[in-house]
Amino acid sequence: MAKIKNSKDLIVLLLYAPGPSGKVCEPIQGQTRLMKMLFLFKEEIAGKLNLNEVIDDAAFPKFEPLDYGPYAGQVYADLEFLVNYQFVEILKDSAPELTEEERQEFDYWTATGGEDDDLDPTRSVGREFCLTKRGRAFVEKMRLWDDLSAAQMKVLQEFKTRCVSASLRSLLRYVYTNYENMTKKSLIRHEILD
């Protein structure tokens, strides 16, 4: 297996991984959840699984502490790229009410993004993201999942299950509690930790 060298491949790997039902390609609810999952994946999962053998360090988005905790604008850009190239689809029917955290984080990104950014928040914020047939075929062709060991697959499934089963507020509280250095600039720190 060739090393994963970019964050787009990490996103499709997480979307491909089984979740609570044990079936591959279970969706992930919301961009904020996906961003925090990528952050936790980098901080807690990759090193423990010796994934450095299959994932290049440069593939991880560069997270920085900003107004809503660990943040990497690259995650939003990559997700939009994957949607535009029909590797990922947005499930509109399943969208619950948008959380304030997701709206604020997306507003921040669009306010600081480049002029070429063409994102429609009504299309993507707070929605479920899942792989399309094309995205699934890419993961299978590139063997992003199949070349992982059974232990790596198991840990990734458990990780995804925990992250998608928890409420967004619980996931944020976990990040804010365990990675305080990434929340020093947060505007919602007290809300999340109270």
Secondary structure as GFF3:
##gff-version 3
##sequence-region A 1 194
A	DSSP	alpha_helix	7	16	.	.	.	ID=ss1
A	DSSP	beta_strand	28	29	.	.	.	ID=ss2
A	DSSP	alpha_helix	31	40	.	.	.	ID=ss3
A	DSSP	pi_helix	41	45	.	.	.	ID=ss4
A	DSSP	three_ten_helix	51	53	.	.	.	ID=ss5
A	DSSP	three_ten_helix	57	59	.	.	.	ID=ss6
A	DSSP	beta_strand	64	66	.	.	.	ID=ss7
A	DSSP	beta_strand	69	71	.	.	.	ID=ss8
A	DSSP	alpha_helix	73	84	.	.	.	ID=ss9
A	DSSP	beta_strand	88	91	.	.	.	ID=ss10
A	DSSP	alpha_helix	100	112	.	.	.	ID=ss11
A	DSSP	alpha_helix	121	124	.	.	.	ID=ss12
A	DSSP	beta_strand	128	131	.	.	.	ID=ss13
A	DSSP	alpha_helix	133	142	.	.	.	ID=ss14
A	DSSP	alpha_helix	150	165	.	.	.	ID=ss15
A	DSSP	alpha_helix	168	178	.	.	.	ID=ss16
A	DSSP	three_ten_helix	180	182	.	.	.	ID=ss17
A	DSSP	alpha_helix	189	193	.	.	.	ID=ss18
###
